Amino acid sequence: MVIINSNEKHIGIIGGGVGGTTAAIRLAEKGFKVSLFEKSSSLVNGPPFCHLHAGGNMYREISEDQCVQLLHECIRTVRMYKHVLNHRPTCIVIPKRDPGQPETILKRLEMLQTLYNKLVNVDPENMVLGDPSDYYQVFTKADCEALRSEEIPIEPANLTDWLIPVVKNVDLDQLKFPLVMVNELGWSIPRQAASATLALSKLPSARVFCSTTVDDVIAHEDGTYTISHGEEETHVDYLINACGYKTGSIDDFCQVKTDRLVEFKAAYLCQWNQPGLWPEIVFHGPRGTPIGMAQYTPYADGVIQIHGMTEKVTLFKNGLVKSTEESSQPKLDEKFETKINSGWTKADVFKRTQRSIEHMRTFIPYFDAKPVDSQPLFGAQQIPGKNATLRAASVSFERPTYARIEIVKASSAISAADAIVDHVNEAFEAKTEQECQPVEELCPVTGALKEDEVLEKALEICEMRRLPNSLAKFYNSQSF
């Protein structure tokens, strides 16, 4: 067998979201020549993400298999991107009006804690969610009522401390018990974008083309591709389709037929200055109904991000569309395309943000937050296949030199990139990696990024996107 020098092969990646950039980094760290094309002016835009989804604690409707996959993926993600976390836990609450029961969540958490403990025993570097013995804690109503008399600590030292501001502000009579606190940590989009941008800038075999629209892709009989972008063409030996909600358009260019869904979503930013540090809070509710899930995500300086899984807040009427027999690209309504391409009007932002505040006030009665003068965090999310509840998804291969990344949760980007590296190695008979090789050894350039340079770049990205710089700041400097 002839071993081909990986530097002789050129890989094209269309789409600079978290999936495309992670694949680009993994391949460039390995020595492949990589060209990344992104239509936006900066990397890692698109649908908002704000936490790891470590084990799928937010999504009780998904299978245990998906939970296990998400836990593995989030650990590997944190080990690759060391400066993206906000170290704060999550409080999971089931309201009385919701049909679910806390016992269901507890069974899943027991399984995840056992698995997390095993992963840490195999490799202590996997302990990115705190000590496994402190992975989660439950609190009865009596526990919560007792905590109401406690002072809110300036620096929370444990899960009990983190719960104090919650029980002082929520209406306990509306809730089922026990409440759950779990080390489901936060994730900063600006710091993720900064990490990807800096890493790729330090990798000599990687070229990044931002503000670049791909107009056409020609698939040749020899397995290579010609990418047309503006007046230029780039010839590549392997193509990765990481176009996010526009993934189907590249499939159409390449005459590949697949089923997929696309859903437009948004989260909103408001200001609410309260003492102490708060956890993220998830109030469960049936998706798409007027009492859908409410999600409170705290950032620095009193900035709060709100999701509400209702059509008045995060979800939109006719916002979920599917591919057709004629095209692999689901067609969003023009009003959603306008928001994606041109942004929101101030009136729309204010109206939706006010609705999100009202939705949160159902559980936090004195939640008198004010809208932030900023664009929402929004975008269209692709979901492979026909199952809208799918949360753990990564990559598929239609041809020997064609890969498609369709991640639903950002932490799945690393498993997609790993699978693509294996596929590229096979396609080009290149040197394979050792099984279970630590990601730190595979991505030394990325791992060497410094906290201060990531923060500086993240602040620049917030300014460029007209977002509060609070989203770039570290919410809690203490690590587990």
C-alpha positions as CSV (number, residue, x, y, z in Angstrom):
1,M,0.0,0.0,0.0
2,V,1.3,3.5,-0.9
3,I,0.9,5.9,2.0
4,I,-0.2,9.3,0.5
5,N,1.2,12.4,2.2
6,S,-1.8,14.1,3.7
7,N,-0.5,17.5,2.7
8,E,-0.9,16.6,-0.9
9,K,-4.7,16.3,-0.5
10,H,-7.0,19.4,-0.5
11,I,-10.2,19.3,1.6
12,G,-13.0,21.8,1.1
13,I,-15.4,22.6,3.8
14,I,-18.6,24.6,3.1
15,G,-19.9,26.2,6.3
16,G,-18.1,27.8,9.2
17,G,-20.3,26.9,12.1
18,V,-19.2,24.8,15.0
19,G,-19.4,21.6,12.9
20,G,-17.4,23.0,10.0
21,T,-14.8,24.7,12.1
22,T,-14.2,21.7,14.3
23,A,-13.7,19.5,11.3
24,A,-11.4,22.1,9.8
25,I,-9.3,22.2,12.9
26,R,-9.0,18.4,13.3
27,L,-8.0,18.0,9.7
28,A,-5.6,20.9,9.6
29,E,-4.0,19.8,12.9
30,K,-3.4,16.5,11.1
31,G,-1.6,18.2,8.2
32,F,-4.3,18.2,5.5
33,K,-4.7,21.3,3.3
34,V,-8.1,22.7,4.2
35,S,-10.1,25.5,2.7
36,L,-13.1,26.7,4.7
37,F,-15.9,28.8,3.1
38,E,-18.3,30.8,5.3
39,K,-20.9,33.3,4.0
40,S,-21.0,35.3,7.2
41,S,-18.2,37.8,8.2
42,S,-17.1,35.6,11.1
43,L,-17.2,32.0,12.2
44,V,-19.6,30.1,14.4
45,N,-22.9,32.0,13.8
46,G,-26.3,30.4,13.6
47,P,-28.8,28.9,16.1
48,P,-27.9,29.7,19.7
49,F,-26.4,27.3,22.1
50,C,-25.7,28.1,25.7
51,H,-24.9,24.8,27.5
52,L,-23.2,21.5,27.0
53,H,-26.2,19.2,27.0
54,A,-24.0,16.8,29.0
55,G,-26.1,13.7,28.9
56,G,-29.2,15.4,27.5
57,N,-30.6,16.5,30.9
58,M,-32.8,19.1,29.2
59,Y,-34.5,16.7,26.9
60,R,-36.6,14.0,28.7
61,E,-38.1,12.9,25.4
62,I,-34.9,11.6,23.9
63,S,-33.6,8.1,24.3
64,E,-31.0,7.0,26.8
65,D,-28.7,6.1,23.9
66,Q,-28.7,9.8,22.8
67,C,-28.0,10.8,26.4
68,V,-25.0,8.6,26.6
69,Q,-23.7,9.9,23.2
70,L,-24.1,13.5,24.3
71,L,-22.2,12.9,27.6
72,H,-19.3,11.3,25.7
73,E,-19.3,14.2,23.2
74,C,-19.4,17.0,25.6
75,I,-16.4,15.7,27.6
76,R,-14.4,15.4,24.5
77,T,-15.5,18.9,23.3
78,V,-14.4,20.5,26.6
79,R,-11.0,18.8,26.4
80,M,-10.5,20.2,22.9
81,Y,-11.9,23.7,23.6
82,K,-10.6,24.6,27.0
83,H,-11.9,28.2,27.4
84,V,-15.6,28.0,26.3
85,L,-17.3,27.0,29.6
86,N,-19.2,29.1,32.0
87,H,-18.9,27.2,35.3
88,R,-22.3,27.2,36.7
89,P,-24.8,24.3,37.3
90,T,-28.4,24.0,36.1
91,C,-31.6,23.7,38.2
92,I,-34.2,21.4,36.6
93,V,-37.7,22.1,37.7
94,I,-41.0,20.4,36.9
95,P,-44.1,22.6,37.4
96,K,-47.3,21.2,38.7
97,R,-49.0,22.0,35.4
98,D,-46.5,19.7,33.6
99,P,-47.4,16.0,33.2
100,G,-43.9,14.8,33.9
101,Q,-42.6,13.5,37.3
102,P,-39.2,14.1,39.0
103,E,-38.6,10.4,39.4
104,T,-38.1,10.0,35.6
105,I,-35.3,12.6,35.7
106,L,-33.7,11.0,38.7
107,K,-33.5,7.6,37.0
108,R,-31.7,9.1,34.1
109,L,-29.3,11.1,36.3
110,E,-28.4,8.0,38.2
111,M,-27.4,6.3,34.9
112,L,-25.4,9.3,33.8
113,Q,-23.6,9.7,37.1
114,T,-22.6,6.1,36.9
115,L,-21.3,6.4,33.4
116,Y,-19.5,9.7,34.2
117,N,-17.8,8.1,37.1
118,K,-16.6,5.2,34.9
119,L,-15.2,7.7,32.3
120,V,-13.3,9.5,35.0
121,N,-11.9,6.3,36.3
122,V,-10.7,5.4,32.8
123,D,-9.1,8.8,32.4
124,P,-9.0,11.5,35.1
125,E,-8.8,14.2,32.4
126,N,-12.4,13.4,31.7
127,M,-13.4,15.1,34.9
128,V,-14.7,18.3,33.3
129,L,-18.1,18.4,35.1
130,G,-16.8,18.3,38.6
131,D,-16.3,15.3,40.9
132,P,-18.7,12.5,39.8
133,S,-19.9,12.1,43.4
134,D,-21.2,15.7,43.1
135,Y,-22.7,15.4,39.7
136,Y,-26.2,16.1,40.9
137,Q,-28.2,16.7,44.1
138,V,-31.9,16.7,44.9
139,F,-33.8,19.1,47.2
140,T,-37.2,18.5,48.9
141,K,-39.7,21.3,49.4
142,A,-38.6,21.4,53.1
143,D,-35.0,21.8,52.0
144,C,-36.0,24.7,49.7
145,E,-38.1,26.5,52.3
146,A,-35.2,26.3,54.7
147,L,-32.8,27.7,52.2
148,R,-35.0,30.8,51.8
149,S,-33.6,32.2,55.1
150,E,-30.0,31.8,54.0
151,E,-27.9,34.7,52.6
152,I,-27.0,34.5,48.9
153,P,-23.3,33.7,48.8
154,I,-21.0,35.9,46.7
155,E,-19.1,32.9,45.6
156,P,-21.1,29.6,45.6
157,A,-19.1,26.7,46.9
158,N,-21.5,23.8,46.2
159,L,-24.8,23.0,44.6
160,T,-26.7,24.0,47.7
161,D,-25.3,27.5,47.5
162,W,-26.2,27.8,43.8
163,L,-29.8,27.0,44.6
164,I,-30.3,29.7,47.2
165,P,-31.2,32.6,44.8
166,V,-33.6,30.3,42.9
167,V,-35.7,29.3,46.0
168,K,-35.8,32.9,47.1
169,N,-37.4,34.0,43.9
170,V,-39.5,31.2,42.4
171,D,-43.0,30.3,43.5
172,L,-42.5,27.0,45.3
173,D,-46.2,26.3,45.5
174,Q,-46.3,25.9,41.7
175,L,-43.6,23.2,41.6
176,K,-43.3,19.4,42.0
177,F,-40.5,18.1,44.2
178,P,-37.7,17.3,44.5
179,L,-35.9,20.0,42.6
180,V,-32.7,18.9,40.9
181,M,-29.3,20.6,40.7
182,V,-26.9,19.1,38.2
183,N,-23.5,20.1,36.9
184,E,-24.8,20.9,33.4
185,L,-22.4,23.8,32.5
186,G,-22.7,26.8,30.3
187,W,-21.1,27.4,26.9
188,S,-20.2,30.8,25.4
189,I,-20.8,31.2,21.7
190,P,-18.4,34.2,21.4
191,R,-15.6,32.3,23.1
192,Q,-16.3,29.2,20.9
193,A,-16.2,31.4,17.8
194,A,-13.0,33.0,19.1
195,S,-11.3,29.6,19.8
196,A,-12.1,28.4,16.3
197,T,-10.9,31.6,14.7
198,L,-7.7,31.7,16.6
199,A,-6.9,28.0,16.1
200,L,-7.4,28.1,12.4
201,S,-5.3,31.3,12.1
202,K,-2.4,29.4,13.7
203,L,-2.6,26.4,11.5
204,P,-0.6,27.0,8.3
205,S,-2.4,24.4,6.2
206,A,-5.8,26.0,6.8
207,R,-7.3,28.8,4.7
208,V,-10.5,30.6,5.8
209,F,-12.7,32.5,3.4
210,C,-15.3,34.5,5.3
211,S,-18.0,36.7,3.6
212,T,-17.9,34.1,0.8
213,T,-20.9,32.6,-0.8
214,V,-20.7,29.2,-2.6
215,D,-22.6,29.6,-5.9
216,D,-22.2,26.0,-7.2
217,V,-20.4,22.7,-6.7
218,I,-19.5,20.4,-9.5
219,A,-18.9,16.7,-8.6
220,H,-16.5,15.1,-11.0
221,E,-16.3,11.4,-11.9
222,D,-12.9,11.0,-10.3
223,G,-14.4,11.9,-6.9
224,T,-13.0,15.5,-6.8
225,Y,-15.1,18.7,-6.7
226,T,-15.0,22.2,-8.1
227,I,-16.4,24.9,-5.7
228,S,-17.5,28.1,-7.4
229,H,-17.5,31.2,-5.1
230,G,-17.9,34.5,-6.7
231,E,-15.5,34.8,-9.7
232,E,-13.2,32.2,-8.3
233,E,-13.1,28.4,-8.3
234,T,-11.4,26.0,-5.9
235,H,-10.7,22.4,-6.8
236,V,-10.7,20.0,-3.9
237,D,-10.2,16.2,-3.4
238,Y,-12.7,15.8,-0.6
239,L,-15.8,17.8,0.2
240,I,-17.4,18.4,3.6
241,N,-20.9,19.9,3.5
242,A,-21.4,21.7,6.8
243,C,-23.8,24.4,5.7
244,G,-26.2,24.2,8.6
245,Y,-29.7,24.9,7.6
246,K,-28.5,25.3,4.0
247,T,-27.0,21.8,3.9
248,G,-29.6,20.7,1.4
249,S,-28.6,23.3,-1.2
250,I,-25.1,21.7,-1.4
251,D,-26.7,18.2,-1.7
252,D,-28.8,19.6,-4.6
253,F,-25.7,20.9,-6.3
254,C,-24.1,17.4,-5.9
255,Q,-27.3,15.6,-6.9
256,V,-27.5,13.8,-3.5
257,K,-31.1,13.2,-2.2
258,T,-31.7,13.2,1.5
259,D,-34.5,13.8,4.0
260,R,-34.2,16.6,6.6
261,L,-36.0,19.1,8.6
262,V,-35.1,22.8,9.2
263,E,-36.5,24.7,12.2
264,F,-36.2,28.5,12.9
265,K,-35.6,29.4,16.5
266,A,-34.6,32.3,18.6
267,A,-33.6,33.2,22.2
268,Y,-33.8,36.7,23.7
269,L,-31.5,38.9,25.8
270,C,-32.7,41.0,28.8
271,Q,-31.1,42.8,31.8
272,W,-32.0,41.8,35.3
273,N,-29.5,42.8,38.0
274,Q,-29.8,40.5,41.1
275,P,-27.4,39.7,43.9
276,G,-25.1,36.7,43.7
277,L,-24.5,34.2,40.9
278,W,-27.5,32.2,39.6
279,P,-27.5,28.8,38.0
280,E,-29.3,28.1,34.7
281,I,-32.9,27.2,35.4
282,V,-35.0,24.9,33.2
283,F,-38.8,24.8,33.9
284,H,-40.1,21.8,32.0
285,G,-43.2,22.1,29.9
286,P,-44.8,20.4,26.8
287,R,-43.0,21.7,23.7
288,G,-45.0,23.9,21.4
289,T,-47.8,24.5,23.9
290,P,-48.6,27.8,25.7
291,I,-47.0,26.2,28.8
292,G,-43.8,25.1,27.0
293,M,-40.4,24.9,28.7
294,A,-38.9,28.1,30.0
295,Q,-35.2,28.4,30.2
296,Y,-33.3,31.1,32.2
297,T,-29.6,31.3,31.2
298,P,-27.4,33.8,33.2
299,Y,-24.4,35.7,31.8
300,A,-22.1,38.3,33.3
301,D,-23.3,41.8,34.3
302,G,-26.9,40.7,34.8
303,V,-27.6,39.7,31.2
304,I,-30.1,36.9,30.9
305,Q,-30.9,34.7,27.9
306,I,-34.4,33.3,27.7
307,H,-35.8,30.4,25.7
308,G,-39.5,29.6,25.9
309,M,-40.6,26.6,23.9
310,T,-43.8,28.2,22.7
311,E,-44.8,29.8,19.4
312,K,-44.8,33.2,21.1
313,V,-41.1,33.0,22.2
314,T,-38.5,30.6,20.8
315,L,-40.7,28.6,18.3
316,F,-42.5,30.1,15.3
317,K,-45.7,29.2,13.5
318,N,-44.7,27.4,10.3
319,G,-41.0,27.6,11.5
320,L,-40.5,23.8,11.0
321,V,-40.2,22.8,7.4
322,K,-39.1,19.6,5.6
323,S,-37.4,18.6,2.4
324,T,-39.4,17.5,-0.7
325,E,-39.1,15.0,-3.5
326,E,-37.7,17.7,-5.7
327,S,-35.1,19.2,-3.3
328,S,-33.1,18.2,-0.3
329,Q,-33.3,21.8,0.9
330,P,-36.3,22.6,3.1
331,K,-37.8,26.0,2.1
332,L,-38.2,28.4,5.0
333,D,-40.8,31.2,4.8
334,E,-39.4,34.4,3.3
335,K,-39.9,36.3,6.6
336,F,-37.5,33.9,8.3
337,E,-34.9,34.1,5.5
338,T,-35.2,37.9,5.8
339,K,-34.4,37.7,9.5
340,I,-31.4,35.4,8.9
341,N,-30.0,37.5,6.1
342,S,-30.9,41.1,7.2
343,G,-31.5,40.9,10.9
344,W,-34.6,41.8,13.0
345,T,-36.4,45.1,13.3
346,K,-36.3,46.7,16.7
347,A,-40.1,46.4,17.0
348,D,-39.9,42.6,16.5
349,V,-37.1,42.2,19.0
350,F,-38.9,44.2,21.6
351,K,-42.2,42.4,21.1
352,R,-40.7,38.9,21.3
353,T,-38.3,39.8,24.2
354,Q,-41.3,41.1,26.2
355,R,-43.1,37.9,25.6
356,S,-40.1,35.9,26.8
357,I,-40.0,38.0,30.0
358,E,-43.7,37.4,30.6
359,H,-43.3,33.7,30.1
360,M,-40.5,33.6,32.7
361,R,-42.6,35.7,35.1
362,T,-45.0,32.7,35.3
363,F,-42.4,31.0,37.5
364,I,-40.3,34.0,38.8
365,P,-43.1,36.4,39.8
366,Y,-40.9,39.5,40.3
367,F,-38.9,39.0,37.1
368,D,-38.9,42.7,36.0
369,A,-36.2,42.4,33.4
370,K,-35.8,44.9,30.6
371,P,-35.0,44.1,26.9
372,V,-31.4,44.6,25.9
373,D,-30.8,46.7,22.8
374,S,-29.4,43.9,20.8
375,Q,-30.2,41.4,18.1
376,P,-31.6,38.1,19.5
377,L,-29.6,34.9,19.3
378,F,-31.3,33.1,16.4
379,G,-31.0,31.0,13.4
380,A,-32.3,27.9,11.6
381,Q,-31.3,24.5,12.8
382,Q,-31.1,21.4,10.5
383,I,-32.3,18.0,11.7
384,P,-31.4,15.0,9.6
385,G,-34.2,12.6,8.7
386,K,-37.8,13.1,9.7
387,N,-37.7,13.0,13.6
388,A,-38.0,16.5,15.0
389,T,-37.0,15.2,18.5
390,L,-33.6,14.0,17.4
391,R,-30.9,15.7,19.5
392,A,-27.7,13.5,19.0
393,A,-26.7,13.5,15.4
394,S,-23.4,14.1,13.6
395,V,-22.2,13.0,10.2
396,S,-23.1,10.9,7.2
397,F,-21.2,9.7,4.1
398,E,-22.9,9.6,0.7
399,R,-19.8,9.0,-1.4
400,P,-16.1,8.0,-0.8
401,T,-15.1,11.7,-0.8
402,Y,-18.3,13.4,0.4
403,A,-19.2,14.0,4.0
404,R,-22.2,15.8,5.4
405,I,-22.2,17.3,9.0
406,E,-25.7,17.8,10.5
407,I,-25.4,18.3,14.2
408,V,-28.4,19.2,16.3
409,K,-26.4,20.0,19.4
410,A,-23.0,21.8,19.3
411,S,-21.2,19.2,21.4
412,S,-21.8,16.6,18.6
413,A,-19.3,18.6,16.4
414,I,-16.3,16.7,17.8
415,S,-17.7,13.2,17.0
416,A,-18.6,14.4,13.5
417,A,-15.0,15.6,13.1
418,D,-13.5,12.4,14.4
419,A,-15.6,10.3,12.0
420,I,-14.6,12.5,9.1
421,V,-10.9,12.2,9.9
422,D,-11.3,8.4,9.8
423,H,-13.2,8.6,6.5
424,V,-10.6,10.9,5.0
425,N,-7.8,8.6,6.1
426,E,-9.6,5.6,4.5
427,A,-10.2,7.6,1.3
428,F,-6.6,8.7,0.8
429,E,-4.9,5.7,2.5
430,A,-3.4,8.1,4.9
431,K,-1.9,7.4,8.3
432,T,-4.6,6.5,10.8
433,E,-4.8,7.7,14.4
434,Q,-4.4,5.5,17.4
435,E,-7.6,4.4,18.9
436,C,-8.7,6.5,21.9
437,Q,-5.9,8.9,21.4
438,P,-6.4,11.9,23.7
439,V,-7.9,14.9,21.8
440,E,-5.1,17.1,23.4
441,E,-2.5,15.1,21.4
442,L,-4.6,15.4,18.2
443,C,-5.1,19.1,18.5
444,P,-2.0,20.6,20.2
445,V,-2.4,24.0,18.5
446,T,-6.0,24.4,19.7
447,G,-5.1,23.2,23.1
448,A,-2.3,25.8,23.5
449,L,-4.7,28.7,23.1
450,K,-4.6,31.1,26.1
451,E,-7.6,32.2,28.1
452,D,-6.8,35.9,27.7
453,E,-6.4,35.8,23.9
454,V,-9.7,33.8,23.6
455,L,-11.5,36.4,25.7
456,E,-10.0,39.3,23.7
457,K,-11.1,37.8,20.4
458,A,-14.5,37.0,21.8
459,L,-15.1,40.6,22.9
460,E,-14.2,41.7,19.3
461,I,-16.7,39.2,18.0
462,C,-19.5,40.5,20.3
463,E,-18.8,44.1,19.1
464,M,-18.9,42.9,15.4
465,R,-22.2,41.2,15.9
466,R,-23.7,44.0,18.0
467,L,-24.1,41.7,21.0
468,P,-23.5,42.5,24.7
469,N,-19.9,41.8,25.6
470,S,-21.3,40.0,28.7
471,L,-21.8,37.0,26.5
472,A,-18.0,36.8,26.0
473,K,-17.1,37.2,29.6
474,F,-16.5,34.3,32.0
475,Y,-19.6,34.0,34.1
476,N,-17.9,32.4,37.1
477,S,-14.1,32.4,37.2
478,Q,-14.0,29.5,39.7
479,S,-13.6,26.1,38.0
480,F,-14.7,22.7,39.5
